[in-house]
Amino acid sequence: MRLRDLALVVAGVCVTPLLMAQQPKTSTAEVSNHIEGAQLREIQQLEGTLYHVQGVDLDDRHIWITSVDTANHKGYLHQFSRATGKFEQQVDLTDGVRFHPGGFSIDGGSIWVPVAEYKPHSSAVLLELDKRTLQVKRKIVVGDHIGCIAVTPDALIAGNWGSRQFYIFDRQGKQLRVVDNPSQNQYQDIKYVNGKLVASGNLTQTSGAVDWYAWPSMKLLRSLPAGETDRGRPLTGEAMALKGSDLFLVPEDGPSRLFHFVLEKP
């Protein structure tokens, strides 16, 4: 959740490298800044309706993105072609007063998505969707806003509004513990990659970072400061996914673009 989002709510108004030869490319000169320790490889236009973008994950065939339609109080998971960026399908994730889907994670044949009320200290459901059909397989109710989720082999890591705390659940939804965020970074999307928690978010209105933590100690291992796009959006302001050394970001609301960076060795 970005800093401006709280103001909007008050006013009523968180593998293997993929084949790059499949990607239609646009100019990488469109970014006004960069991510430290990473090289911009390409920018892919996403051809379909997206609202306020929240999270992203992908495989070698599809790109999935969550977005929230604040005007109509609806939340969606959208699916795009990995090769062309064209829209394929979407599913409405709205759960009553909960219409804010957040950062999410693919885990085998499942997609885990949090859907929360659009305010802090509220409630959420953690949805396990079938990756192929996008149908709900499991639903876990949580007594706080959850804006992002990462999946370990035996647990779920869920960040609340701005990821000030991380709730740790077992795979059946039993809460195991709560961990305070050691950083001022307001993480919007988190992933569990190679035994580490990778988290992307905002430090200011125009800057942010991607951070790596040892898990479960939450010792900071690496932090890559990030700038903004030519549209003035922080690169790490919303959706993030990491596949090997390939970092993917969707920082802009629709019409949206997928930014593909390649990480340098630390």
ABEGO torsion letter per residue (X at the ends): XBAAAAAAAAAGXXXBBBBAAABBBBBAAABABBBBGBBBABBBBBBEBBBBBABBBBBAABBBBBBBBAAAGBBBBBBBBAAAGBBABBBBABBEABABBBBBBBBEABBBBBBBBBBBGBBBBBBBBBAAAGBBABBBBBABBBABBBBBAABBBBBBBGGABBBBBBAAGBBABBBBBABABBBABBBBBGGBBBBBBBABAABBBBBBBBOAAGBBABBBBBBBBAAGBBAAABBBBBBEABBBBBABBOBBBBBBBBBBBX
